[in-house]
Amino acid sequence: MLRDHADGADLGEPFRHHGRKGAPDPLCGRLISPQGYVQSSPGVHAMRRYVKTMAVVMGAVAVTGCQGQPEGDCGPLGLQWIFTRETDMDQPDLHRLVGDEIELLTHDQASGMPSLSPDGSRIAYTQYSGDLSSFGYGDYQVYVMDVDGSDRRPLADESTYDPVWSPDGRWIAYQADLPPGDEGDGRNETRLVTPGGETDVLLVDETATNLTWSYDSTRLASASENRILTISVPDGQVEEIVIDSAVWTDPESGERIDHVVTSEGEVQLRQPVWTAYDTAFLTTVHWESDMKSGIYRIDPADATMYHLPSPSHGEFPMFPLPDGRSATLHEVDEDRFNLLVVDADGRSVADHGPVTPLVLQYVYGLTVGPCHALQP
């Protein structure tokens, strides 16, 4: 794989190297050519509207690593891909890419938002019922199933969605809408449930969609506009990081531009991803002003975003990779998308060339884990 390290000398204190014992395992497999068109997701908190209206396909991808597995068992990048796309019945379903074959995992019920267990053997997802064009309370529910689509069962009550499996496998975080009424209408909760459903607890009484876990499974993070919300697990302590400045270094001239965020609406942070050391965040950023959109590293200590030189325009969210790195897609043209990989330190970006997540709409989030479960 390419390792084109960018010079972070002018990017400030947050770019110190944080060492750890052991080396991350490399990605296995190879890249393949693009096969379809991908669109970026809207804002972080728009998911709730999509869940209820289903006016568009909620495309979500879960990727599981296949370290040590024959390449033919996996898809692009030598990874297993679980994703959402429309079937011939015009409903979103979960699919799995194995080699060159696409397997339909769900077909009798509309399904989306997959999240894989750390060992790649189970999928938590959202199952939908009723009219897909006019979702209401009770028309969506968190389910779990085996990675081959078998042993499907509900994991939480009705009106639950957006499950995210913790790296240690202990918890699945999810969103729960409260029943309509004077106090419940329009509100939701962030909850935790064990994979077997034995324990289900309230984590925090507020919305926190597009959640990602820290690598040590002790915190969750969500983003909205220029803010990152972190929630400690299991006590539910909430901290808010307000990003008030950004730094962009021109890769050609070396000129450093310091920018003060003047309003919440000026910038939109997409789904935040923790670095492998849980010391900083990586996110793709879209600016309404003339600042540089793309991949940024956020240091919670100084509430500043530092731009990482890369081709990214910030159009797709970041997602973690099995080896501690993270990645995003970059639209080269309407039928080609390159994979950009950020190292485990969150300091430099390498362009790994063209890759495709098949034909998806509204790429919403990706999760990773080993794919040994593909073996019969």
N, C-alpha and C positions, 0 to 999 in steps of 0.2 A: 504494500500500500504506500501511497505517496505520503511524505512527511514534510510539507512545505511550511516550515516554521516562519511566522511573521515576526518582525522586530517589534517587541513590545516595550522598548526602552523608554519611550515617551508617554507610556500609558499609566504611569504612576504606581504607588505603593500596592494597590490590589493585585499587581501582577508578580508578586514574589512567588517563588517555587515552593510548594508544599509537598515534601517527600512522604512516601509511605513504603512499608515493607512489601516486597514482592512486585512483580510486573504484571500489568493487565494482559489477558490473553488476546491475541489478534483476532480480527474478524476473519471468518472463513469464507471461501467461495469466491465468486467473481461477479463483475457487473454485467448487466445485459442492457440491450437497447430499449429505449422507451417505446411503449405500445399505446399510450393513451393520454388524454388531457386531464390535468389536475387543476383544481381551483383551490384557492386559499380559504381558510375559515374566516368568518366574521369575528366580531369582538368576543371577548371571553364570556361575558354574561349573556350573550345571545343564545346560548345553548338551551336555556329554559324555554325560550320562545319556540325554538325548533322542535323541542320535545313535544310541545303541546299542539303545534300546527302541522308539523311534518309537510310543510309546503315544498320543501326540497329534500333530497336524499341526505341523511346525515351520514356521511362517509367517515368511518373511523378505521384506523389500521392498528393492529397489534403485531409486533415483530418479535419472533423468538430466535435466539442464537442457536447455531447448530455446531458448536465446537466439537470436533472429533467425529462428526457424522459425515457419511458419504454426501457429496455435493448434490447428487440427484434427488436426495430426500428433501431438499430445501428449495427456496426460490431465489430471487435477486439477492446479491451479496452473500450467498450461501446461508441465508436466514429463512426461517419459516415465516410466512406472512398470513395473518388473519385479518380480514378486511370486510367492510360493508359496501355493497353496491346493489343496484336495482336488478331484479330478475325480470323475466318476461312478463311476470304478473304485475309489474310496476310497483313492487314493494321492496323495501330494503331488507337484505338478508346477509348473514355472515358466510364468508367463503374462506377457503384455505388453499394456498398455492403450494403444491408439492411437485418439485421438478418443473415440468412444463404443463402439468395438469392443474385445473382449478376445481376444487371440490366444494360443492354446496353443503354447508353445515346445517342451515335452517331454511325451511321452505313453507312450513305450515303456519308460522307466525312471523310477522315482521320483526326484525331484530337489528340491533346496532350497538355502538359504544363498547367494543370488546376490550377486555383487559386480561392478560394471561397470568397464571400463577407463576411464581419464580422458577419452578421446575418445568414449565411448559406443558403440564399435563391437563390443566383445567382452564376454562374460560369463564370469567364473569362478564355479563353483558346485560343490556336492556331489551326486554321483549315488549312489543306493542300490540294493542288490540283496538278494535273499533275502527272508525273511519280515519284513515291516515291523513285526510285533509283537515280534520277538525278535532284534534286531540283534546280531551278534557281530563279532569281529575279521575284517577283510577284506570286510565288507559295505557299505563306503562309500569313496568315492574322489573326489578333486578333479579336475574336468573343466573345459575351456574350450570355448566355442562362439561363433559370430557372434551378434549381437544378434537376428537373425531366427530363431535356432534351428538354423542350418546349421553344417557343419564342426565337429561335435562330436568331441573327442578327449580322452583322459586326459592330465592335466598332471603328476600325481604318482603315487606308488605306492599300493597299496591301504591301507585304514585311515587315510585322510587326509580332512580336512574343514575347514570354516570358512575359506575363502579370503578375503583382503582385498587389493584392488589398491592399490598406492601411488599418490599423486597425480602423481608424475612418470612413472608408467607402467613403471618399470624392474623392480619386484619385485611378487610376490604372496606375502604371508605366509599361512601355513596351519598347522594342527595335524596332527600325525602320532602315532598310537598305536604304541607299541612292541609287538613280537610277544609272545604269552603265554610265560611262563617265570619262572624264579626272579628274574631281574633286570628283565625287561621288563613283566611283567603289572601293569596298573594305572598305568603311567607313559606320558607322552607328551612330544613335543618341539614346539617352535615353529621352523618352517623358512622359508626363502625360496627361491623358484623364479622364474626369468625367465619372461615370458609365453610364450616359445617352448619352454620346458622344457630349454634347453641347459645351464643351470646350476642346481643344487639344493644348497643349503648349510644346515647346522645353524646356527640363530641362538642358541637357548638351550635347555637341557635341562630344561624345566619347562613346566607348563601355563600358557597365557595366552590364554584364549578371550575372545570379544567384543572383539577388538583394534580399535583405530582408529589411523590414521596421523596424524602431525603434517603440517602443510601443506607443510613443506620436505622431507618424505619421509626424514628422518634418524632418527626415533624412532617407536616404537609404544607404545600405552598400553592397559592393562587394569585392571579394578577388581574388588574383592571386599570385601564388608563395608565397613570404614572405611579401606581401603587402595587406593592406586593404584600399579600396577607400570609403570615405563617401561623400555623396552629400546632401546638405541641400535643403529642400523643402519649398517654391517654387522657391527660388532665384537661385538654381543651383550652389552654392558655393561648390567647390571640395577641400577636404583635403585628403592627402595620409599619411597613417601610415606605416612606414617601420619597420618590426620586425627584430631587430638586435641581440636578445638574447633569450634564452629559459632556463627554470629551470625545472628539473625533480627530484623528490624525490623518491628513491627506497622504495616501501611500506613495504618491509621486513627488510632491514637494516637501513632504515631511512637516508641513505646517500643522500646528496644533490649534484646534478650535475648541474653546471652552464655551459652553452654552448653558444658560439658566432656564429651566423649565418655567414658563410664565403662567401656564394654565393647565388644568387637568386634561382638557380636550386637545391639547397640542400634540400629545403622544399617546400611542396605544401599545402597551406591552402585551405580547402574546404569552402563551403558556410558559411559565418559568421552569427551567430544569436545573437541578442542583449539580454542582461540580462533584467529582468523585470524592472530594474531601469534605463535602458539606460546608464549605467555607464561603461560597459565593454562588450566584445564580447566572445562568445563561438564558437569554431570551432573544427572539427576533422582535424588532421594533419597527413600527411604522410611524413616521412623523407627518403631521399636517403642515409643519413649517418647512424651511429649507434645510434642516439638518439631515444628516446622512442616515437613511434607513438601512437596516441590515441586522447583523448579529452583534449583540452587546453583552459584556460581562458586567454584573452588578455586584458591588461590594457593599454588604449591609452596613458596614462600619461607617462609611462616609456618604451613603445614599447617593452615589454617583454612578452613572453608566459609562462604561468605556467601550468604544467601538472597536471591533476586531476586523482588521482588513480582510475582505473577502468579496466575491461577486454578489453576495446575497443582497436582495432588495427588501428583505424582511417580509416576504409574502407568505411564508409557511412557518408553522410553529416548530420549535426544537423538540427532539425526542431523545431519550437516553439509549445508549448501546450497551450490550452485555459486558463489555470490557472496561466500563467506567468513562468512556468518551461519550460524546453526544453528537447529534447530527441534525441537519435540516435539508430540505430540497430547495434548489434554485432553478427558476424557470429561464432556460437559455433561449428558447423560442416556444411556440405553441405546441410543438410535438416533441420537445426534448427537455428533460429535467436532470440536472446533475445533483449528485449527493455531496454535500459539504460536511466534513467531519471536524469537530473541535476536539483537541486533545484533552486528556483527563484533568490537566491543570486549568483548562478554560482559558488558555493563553494564545493559541494559534489555530488557524483553520486550514485544512487541506482539501483540495477539490479532487474527489475520487471519480469524476467522470459521470457519464450518463447512467441512469438507473430508472426503473419504473416501478411504481406500486400498482401496476395494472390500471384499469380505468376506474377512477374514483372521483367523487364530487365532494367538495368541502372536507378536505383532510383536516381532521379535528384533533387527533392525538395518537401517539404511538407508544407501545410498551414493549419491553423486551424480557427474554428469559431463555434458557436452554431448550432445545427442541428434541431431546432424546426420546420424547413420547411418540415421535413419528415412527420409531422402529416397531415392527409387529411383534 
